[in-house]
Amino acid sequence: MTFRNLIIAGILFITPGLSMAQNYDIIIKGGHVIDPKNKIDAVMDLAIKDKKIALVAKNIDAKEGIKVINANGLYVTPGIIDAHVHLYYGNKMDQSLMEGPSAVQADAFSFRAGVTTMVDVGSSGYRTFQKFKETSIDGSKTRILALINIAGEGMRGGPFEQTTKDMIPRRAADMAKKYPDIVVGFKLAHYNGHEWGPTDSVVAAGKLANLPVMIDFGSATPPLPLEELFMKHLRPGDIFTHVYAYFPESRDAIIDENGKVKPFVFEAQKRGIKFDVGHGGGSFRWKVAVPAIQQGLLPDAISSDLHTGSMNGGMKDMTNLMSKFLALGLPLQDVINRSTWLPALMINRPALGNLSVGTEADVAIFSILKGDFGFIDIGTDKLKGTQKLVAEMTIRAGNIVWDLNGLAAVEFKK
């Protein structure tokens, strides 16, 4: 080392803060942290280093962060998990949610709602999953997980979702085993026949791959009985979606004609059946949700069933949907739990939905507006509310991917 370099090194050594590397890439200061897994519900600081959660503590020195975000008055949560979406978008106009115009591109709708993980539920089947992965999953910044449809073509619509001869458990299970980092289960949707064969086929795939299944009842005439589904066909850990839907002519509902939750529904919950909101464009009614929640039937996952019909209808996005559950009387902590940690458990991904040190840094920061708000179900009825969540910032794998009001930006001087 030359004399000049020795002098420079000495100056850097003795000058406080001149060369000392900051310990953290991002520090979020003064936010109210809600992390249900770790039972944190308090004003705390959070630090991110190398795309991981590095520290959650009462006071982290701001000087240790390369970027410092002031979250005073805001809520800091794990990145939201939307456990029911449709992302196999494409230009085949007659194919609905399988490479069709009704599905959406993940990154366009996730981060602006605080969502860092999305679960596509059966848009593709075992025949079409490979292309779905290549066109919609591989290039996404949003973490995309998937359920494979037991129907080989997936949600192509029409006869493709009714053809039982193409519901082959071994084929679906083999595809799931090929991509264990992505595939978290299987899906049966929209089947209209009055028979249990398709349900048993999707459960058989679940058994072969040791994964849960999700059931979206079709429109059987007469309706297939929910009690038989819950008690005789599904296993503990399997998922019933559209729990607050109401189609009395074609689907058995969770409530009776007097608005009482049917007793076997609570028994199914005790048995381990999971309940998913799956709001969608037509599968969430206040006439079911209000009495059911008042009677204690809460969902394991608050999820959107995101597609073009739901985002332009009563659902809108996850922040609006989560706000609906605030209007239903759930505490914010419970809403966050059912949008992060409980969905992570439902899909057997315990590394997600929490802010544990060492986990990938998926973080959402919310504000809550106070006012007079109206929340519609599927476009027919409105429930009034006084709080509305707003996603101020979303961090995915340690990178800021959404910053509504410039929390991380440098103020421009005129």
C-alpha positions as CSV (number, residue, x, y, z in Angstrom):
1,M,0.0,0.0,0.0
2,T,1.3,3.5,-0.9
3,F,1.8,6.2,1.6
4,R,-1.1,8.1,0.0
5,N,-3.4,5.1,0.4
6,L,-2.3,4.7,4.0
7,I,-3.3,8.3,4.7
8,I,-6.7,7.9,3.1
9,A,-7.3,4.7,5.0
10,G,-6.4,6.4,8.2
11,I,-8.8,9.3,7.5
12,L,-11.6,6.9,6.8
13,F,-10.9,4.9,9.9
14,I,-11.0,7.9,12.3
15,T,-13.8,9.9,10.6
16,P,-17.1,8.8,12.2
17,G,-19.7,7.6,9.6
18,L,-17.4,8.3,6.6
19,S,-16.7,4.7,5.6
20,M,-18.6,2.7,8.1
21,A,-21.0,0.5,6.1
22,Q,-24.6,0.9,7.0
23,N,-25.9,-2.4,8.4
24,Y,-29.3,-2.3,6.6
25,D,-30.6,-1.6,3.1
26,I,-34.0,-0.3,4.4
27,I,-35.2,0.7,7.8
28,I,-38.9,1.4,8.4
29,K,-39.2,3.6,11.4
30,G,-42.1,4.2,13.8
31,G,-44.9,2.1,12.1
32,H,-47.4,0.0,14.0
33,V,-46.3,-3.5,13.1
34,I,-48.9,-6.2,12.9
35,D,-47.4,-9.7,12.5
36,P,-49.9,-12.3,13.7
37,K,-47.5,-15.2,13.5
38,N,-45.0,-13.6,15.9
39,K,-47.8,-12.0,18.0
40,I,-46.5,-8.5,17.3
41,D,-49.0,-5.7,17.6
42,A,-47.1,-2.6,18.5
43,V,-45.1,0.4,17.3
44,M,-41.8,-1.1,16.2
45,D,-39.0,-0.5,13.7
46,L,-38.2,-3.0,10.9
47,A,-34.9,-3.5,9.1
48,I,-34.2,-5.2,5.7
49,K,-30.8,-6.5,4.6
50,D,-30.0,-8.5,1.5
51,K,-33.7,-9.0,0.6
52,K,-34.4,-10.5,4.1
53,I,-36.0,-9.3,7.3
54,A,-33.0,-8.5,9.4
55,L,-34.5,-7.1,12.6
56,V,-37.7,-6.1,14.2
57,A,-37.1,-4.0,17.3
58,K,-38.4,-1.1,19.4
59,N,-35.7,1.3,18.2
60,I,-33.3,0.8,15.3
61,D,-30.8,3.6,14.8
62,A,-31.7,5.4,11.5
63,K,-28.0,6.0,10.8
64,E,-27.7,2.2,10.2
65,G,-30.0,2.3,7.1
66,I,-29.1,3.2,3.6
67,K,-32.8,4.2,3.0
68,V,-35.0,5.2,6.0
69,I,-38.8,5.2,5.7
70,N,-40.9,7.2,8.1
71,A,-44.0,5.1,8.9
72,N,-45.4,7.1,11.8
73,G,-49.1,6.8,11.9
74,L,-49.1,3.9,9.4
75,Y,-49.4,0.1,9.7
76,V,-46.6,-2.3,8.7
77,T,-47.6,-5.8,7.9
78,P,-46.4,-8.9,6.1
79,G,-47.0,-8.7,2.4
80,I,-50.6,-9.7,1.7
81,I,-51.3,-13.1,0.3
82,D,-54.3,-13.2,-2.1
83,A,-55.1,-16.9,-2.1
84,H,-57.6,-16.9,-4.9
85,V,-56.9,-15.2,-8.3
86,H,-56.8,-15.9,-12.0
87,L,-53.7,-14.9,-13.8
88,Y,-53.5,-17.0,-17.0
89,Y,-54.3,-14.0,-19.2
90,G,-54.2,-14.2,-23.0
91,N,-55.9,-13.2,-26.2
92,K,-58.0,-16.3,-26.9
93,M,-61.3,-14.6,-26.6
94,D,-63.4,-17.7,-26.2
95,Q,-61.4,-19.2,-23.3
96,S,-62.4,-17.2,-20.3
97,L,-59.9,-17.7,-17.5
98,M,-57.5,-20.1,-19.3
99,E,-55.3,-17.9,-21.6
100,G,-58.3,-15.7,-22.1
101,P,-59.3,-12.0,-21.7
102,S,-61.0,-12.4,-18.2
103,A,-57.7,-13.2,-16.4
104,V,-55.2,-10.5,-15.4
105,Q,-51.5,-9.9,-15.3
106,A,-50.3,-10.2,-11.7
107,D,-47.9,-7.3,-11.4
108,A,-50.5,-4.9,-12.7
109,F,-52.8,-5.5,-9.7
110,S,-50.8,-7.0,-6.9
111,F,-48.4,-4.4,-5.5
112,R,-50.9,-1.4,-5.6
113,A,-53.0,-3.4,-3.1
114,G,-50.1,-4.5,-0.8
115,V,-50.1,-8.0,-2.3
116,T,-46.8,-9.8,-2.7
117,T,-48.1,-13.3,-3.2
118,M,-50.9,-14.5,-5.4
119,V,-52.3,-18.0,-5.8
120,D,-53.8,-18.8,-9.2
121,V,-56.6,-21.3,-8.4
122,G,-57.1,-23.7,-11.3
123,S,-56.9,-21.4,-14.3
124,S,-54.7,-24.0,-15.9
125,G,-55.0,-27.8,-15.8
126,Y,-52.3,-30.4,-16.1
127,R,-52.4,-30.1,-19.9
128,T,-52.0,-26.3,-19.9
129,F,-49.9,-25.6,-16.7
130,Q,-46.5,-25.7,-18.5
131,K,-47.5,-22.9,-20.8
132,F,-49.1,-20.9,-18.0
133,K,-45.9,-21.1,-16.1
134,E,-43.8,-19.9,-19.0
135,T,-46.1,-17.0,-20.0
136,S,-47.5,-15.8,-16.7
137,I,-45.4,-17.1,-13.8
138,D,-41.8,-17.1,-14.8
139,G,-41.5,-13.4,-15.6
140,S,-43.6,-12.1,-12.7
141,K,-42.2,-10.0,-9.9
142,T,-45.2,-11.0,-7.8
143,R,-44.7,-14.4,-6.3
144,I,-47.2,-16.7,-8.1
145,L,-48.2,-20.0,-6.7
146,A,-50.9,-22.2,-8.2
147,L,-53.5,-24.8,-7.9
148,I,-53.8,-27.2,-10.9
149,N,-57.3,-27.8,-12.2
150,I,-58.3,-31.4,-12.3
151,A,-59.9,-30.7,-15.7
152,G,-57.0,-31.2,-18.1
153,E,-57.5,-27.9,-20.0
154,G,-58.2,-25.8,-16.9
155,M,-60.8,-23.0,-16.9
156,R,-61.3,-23.0,-20.6
157,G,-65.0,-22.9,-20.1
158,G,-67.9,-24.8,-21.6
159,P,-67.5,-28.5,-22.1
160,F,-63.8,-28.5,-21.2
161,E,-64.8,-28.1,-17.5
162,Q,-67.5,-30.7,-17.7
163,T,-65.5,-33.6,-19.4
164,T,-65.0,-36.1,-16.7
165,K,-62.8,-38.3,-18.8
166,D,-60.2,-35.6,-18.8
167,M,-60.1,-35.4,-15.0
168,I,-57.1,-37.7,-14.4
169,P,-55.7,-37.6,-10.9
170,R,-52.3,-39.2,-11.8
171,R,-51.7,-36.6,-14.6
172,A,-52.5,-33.7,-12.3
173,A,-50.4,-35.1,-9.4
174,D,-47.4,-35.7,-11.7
175,M,-47.5,-32.1,-12.9
176,A,-47.6,-30.9,-9.3
177,K,-44.6,-33.1,-8.3
178,K,-42.7,-31.6,-11.2
179,Y,-43.1,-28.1,-9.8
180,P,-43.3,-28.4,-6.0
181,D,-42.0,-24.8,-5.5
182,I,-45.1,-23.5,-7.4
183,V,-47.9,-25.9,-7.1
184,V,-49.7,-25.8,-3.7
185,G,-52.8,-27.9,-4.5
186,F,-55.6,-28.8,-6.9
187,K,-58.9,-27.3,-7.9
188,L,-62.3,-28.4,-9.1
189,A,-64.6,-25.7,-10.4
190,H,-67.8,-25.1,-12.2
191,Y,-68.7,-28.8,-12.7
192,N,-72.5,-28.9,-13.2
193,G,-73.3,-32.6,-13.0
194,H,-75.2,-34.1,-10.0
195,E,-72.5,-36.6,-9.1
196,W,-69.4,-36.8,-6.9
197,G,-67.0,-38.3,-9.4
198,P,-65.1,-35.1,-10.2
199,T,-64.9,-34.2,-6.5
200,D,-63.4,-37.6,-5.7
201,S,-61.0,-37.3,-8.7
202,V,-59.5,-34.0,-7.4
203,V,-59.3,-35.4,-3.9
204,A,-57.5,-38.4,-5.4
205,A,-54.9,-36.1,-7.0
206,G,-54.5,-34.4,-3.6
207,K,-53.8,-37.7,-1.9
208,L,-51.2,-38.7,-4.6
209,A,-49.3,-35.4,-4.2
210,N,-50.1,-34.9,-0.5
211,L,-51.6,-31.5,-1.2
212,P,-54.9,-29.8,-0.4
213,V,-57.7,-29.3,-2.9
214,M,-60.1,-26.4,-3.4
215,I,-63.7,-27.0,-4.3
216,D,-65.8,-24.4,-6.2
217,F,-69.2,-26.0,-6.5
218,G,-70.8,-25.7,-9.9
219,S,-74.5,-25.4,-10.6
220,A,-75.9,-28.9,-10.1
221,T,-79.7,-29.5,-10.3
222,P,-80.6,-30.3,-7.7
223,P,-77.7,-28.9,-5.7
224,L,-75.2,-31.3,-4.2
225,P,-75.4,-31.2,-0.4
226,L,-72.6,-29.3,1.4
227,E,-72.8,-31.6,4.4
228,E,-71.9,-34.6,2.3
229,L,-69.1,-32.7,0.7
230,F,-67.6,-31.6,4.0
231,M,-68.1,-34.8,5.9
232,K,-67.7,-37.6,3.4
233,H,-65.5,-36.3,0.5
234,L,-63.1,-33.6,1.7
235,R,-60.2,-34.2,4.1
236,P,-59.0,-31.9,6.9
237,G,-57.0,-29.1,5.2
238,D,-59.1,-29.1,2.1
239,I,-60.6,-25.8,1.1
240,F,-64.2,-24.7,0.3
241,T,-64.2,-21.5,-1.7
242,H,-67.0,-18.8,-2.2
243,V,-68.1,-19.5,1.3
244,Y,-70.3,-16.4,1.4
245,A,-72.0,-17.0,-2.0
246,Y,-75.7,-17.4,-2.4
247,F,-77.2,-19.3,-5.4
248,P,-80.1,-21.1,-3.8
249,E,-81.4,-22.7,-7.0
250,S,-78.1,-24.4,-7.9
251,R,-75.7,-24.4,-4.9
252,D,-76.2,-25.4,-1.3
253,A,-75.5,-22.3,0.9
254,I,-73.9,-22.3,4.3
255,I,-77.0,-20.5,5.8
256,D,-80.6,-21.7,6.0
257,E,-83.7,-19.7,4.9
258,N,-83.6,-17.9,8.3
259,G,-80.0,-16.8,8.0
260,K,-78.7,-19.3,10.4
261,V,-75.4,-21.0,9.7
262,K,-76.2,-24.7,9.3
263,P,-74.7,-26.6,12.2
264,F,-72.7,-29.0,10.1
265,V,-70.7,-26.0,8.7
266,F,-69.2,-25.4,12.2
267,E,-68.6,-29.1,12.6
268,A,-66.7,-29.1,9.3
269,Q,-64.6,-26.2,10.5
270,K,-63.8,-28.1,13.6
271,R,-62.9,-31.1,11.4
272,G,-60.3,-29.0,9.6
273,I,-62.1,-27.9,6.5
274,K,-60.8,-24.5,5.4
275,F,-63.0,-21.6,4.2
276,D,-62.0,-19.2,1.5
277,V,-63.8,-16.0,0.6
278,G,-63.2,-15.9,-3.2
279,H,-65.3,-12.8,-3.6
280,G,-65.3,-12.7,-7.3
281,G,-67.9,-11.0,-9.5
282,G,-70.8,-13.0,-8.1
283,S,-69.8,-15.0,-5.1
284,F,-70.1,-12.6,-2.1
285,R,-73.4,-11.6,-0.6
286,W,-74.0,-9.4,2.4
287,K,-77.1,-11.5,3.2
288,V,-74.7,-14.5,3.9
289,A,-71.6,-12.8,5.1
290,V,-73.2,-10.5,7.7
291,P,-75.1,-13.2,9.6
292,A,-72.4,-15.8,9.2
293,I,-69.7,-13.6,10.6
294,Q,-72.0,-12.5,13.4
295,Q,-72.5,-16.1,14.3
296,G,-68.7,-16.7,14.3
297,L,-68.1,-18.3,10.9
298,L,-64.9,-16.5,9.9
299,P,-62.8,-17.3,6.8
300,D,-59.3,-18.8,6.8
301,A,-58.4,-16.6,3.8
302,I,-59.8,-13.3,2.7
303,S,-59.3,-13.6,-1.0
304,S,-60.4,-11.7,-4.1
305,D,-61.1,-14.1,-6.9
306,L,-59.4,-11.4,-9.0
307,H,-60.4,-11.2,-12.7
308,T,-61.7,-8.5,-14.9
309,G,-65.3,-9.1,-13.7
310,S,-64.5,-8.8,-10.0
311,M,-62.1,-5.9,-10.1
312,N,-64.7,-3.8,-12.0
313,G,-67.5,-5.0,-9.7
314,G,-68.0,-5.1,-6.0
315,M,-64.6,-6.6,-5.1
316,K,-62.3,-4.0,-6.7
317,D,-59.0,-5.0,-5.0
318,M,-57.6,-6.6,-1.8
319,T,-57.5,-3.3,0.1
320,N,-61.2,-2.7,-0.6
321,L,-62.0,-6.3,0.3
322,M,-60.1,-6.2,3.5
323,S,-61.9,-2.9,4.3
324,K,-65.2,-4.8,3.9
325,F,-64.2,-7.0,6.8
326,L,-63.4,-4.0,8.9
327,A,-66.9,-2.8,8.1
328,L,-68.2,-6.3,9.2
329,G,-66.7,-5.6,12.6
330,L,-63.4,-7.6,12.5
331,P,-60.4,-5.9,14.2
332,L,-57.6,-4.8,11.9
333,Q,-55.3,-7.4,13.5
334,D,-57.8,-10.2,12.5
335,V,-58.2,-8.9,9.0
336,I,-54.4,-8.9,8.6
337,N,-54.2,-12.4,10.1
338,R,-56.7,-13.7,7.5
339,S,-54.9,-12.0,4.7
340,T,-51.3,-13.1,5.6
341,W,-50.6,-15.8,8.1
342,L,-53.7,-18.0,8.0
343,P,-53.6,-18.1,4.1
344,A,-49.9,-19.1,4.3
345,L,-50.8,-22.0,6.6
346,M,-53.8,-22.9,4.3
347,I,-51.4,-23.4,1.4
348,N,-48.7,-25.0,3.5
349,R,-46.2,-22.1,3.0
350,P,-45.2,-21.1,6.6
351,A,-42.2,-19.1,5.3
352,L,-44.8,-16.6,3.9
353,G,-47.2,-14.2,5.6
354,N,-44.9,-13.1,8.5
355,L,-42.0,-10.8,9.4
356,S,-39.8,-13.4,11.1
357,V,-36.1,-12.6,10.9
358,G,-34.5,-14.4,8.0
359,T,-37.6,-14.6,5.9
360,E,-37.8,-13.0,2.5
361,A,-38.7,-9.3,2.9
362,D,-42.3,-9.0,1.7
363,V,-43.8,-6.0,3.5
364,A,-46.9,-3.9,3.1
365,I,-47.5,-0.5,4.7
366,F,-51.1,0.8,5.0
367,S,-52.8,3.9,6.0
368,I,-56.5,3.9,7.2
369,L,-58.8,6.6,5.9
370,K,-61.7,7.6,8.2
371,G,-64.9,8.7,6.6
372,D,-68.3,7.6,5.2
373,F,-67.7,4.7,2.8
374,G,-70.1,2.3,1.0
375,F,-69.1,-1.3,0.2
376,I,-71.2,-3.2,-2.3
377,D,-71.2,-7.0,-2.5
378,I,-71.8,-8.1,-6.0
379,G,-73.5,-5.0,-7.1
380,T,-76.8,-5.4,-5.4
381,D,-76.5,-4.4,-1.7
382,K,-74.3,-1.8,0.1
383,L,-72.9,-2.0,3.6
384,K,-71.7,1.3,5.2
385,G,-68.3,1.6,6.8
386,T,-66.1,4.2,8.4
387,Q,-62.6,2.9,7.6
388,K,-60.8,2.2,4.3
389,L,-57.4,0.7,3.9
390,V,-54.9,2.3,1.5
391,A,-51.7,0.6,0.4
392,E,-49.0,3.2,0.9
393,M,-46.0,1.0,0.1
394,T,-45.3,-2.5,-0.9
395,I,-41.9,-4.2,-0.6
396,R,-41.3,-7.4,-2.5
397,A,-38.1,-9.4,-1.7
398,G,-36.5,-6.3,-0.3
399,N,-37.3,-4.0,-3.2
400,I,-39.8,-1.2,-3.1
401,V,-42.3,-2.0,-5.9
402,W,-45.1,0.4,-4.9
403,D,-44.8,3.8,-3.2
404,L,-48.1,5.7,-3.4
405,N,-47.1,9.0,-1.8
406,G,-43.3,8.9,-2.1
407,L,-42.4,7.6,1.4
408,A,-39.1,6.5,0.0
409,A,-38.5,9.4,-2.3
410,V,-36.3,12.5,-1.9
411,E,-38.3,15.7,-1.7
412,F,-38.0,17.9,-4.7
413,K,-37.0,21.5,-3.9
414,K,-38.6,24.1,-6.1
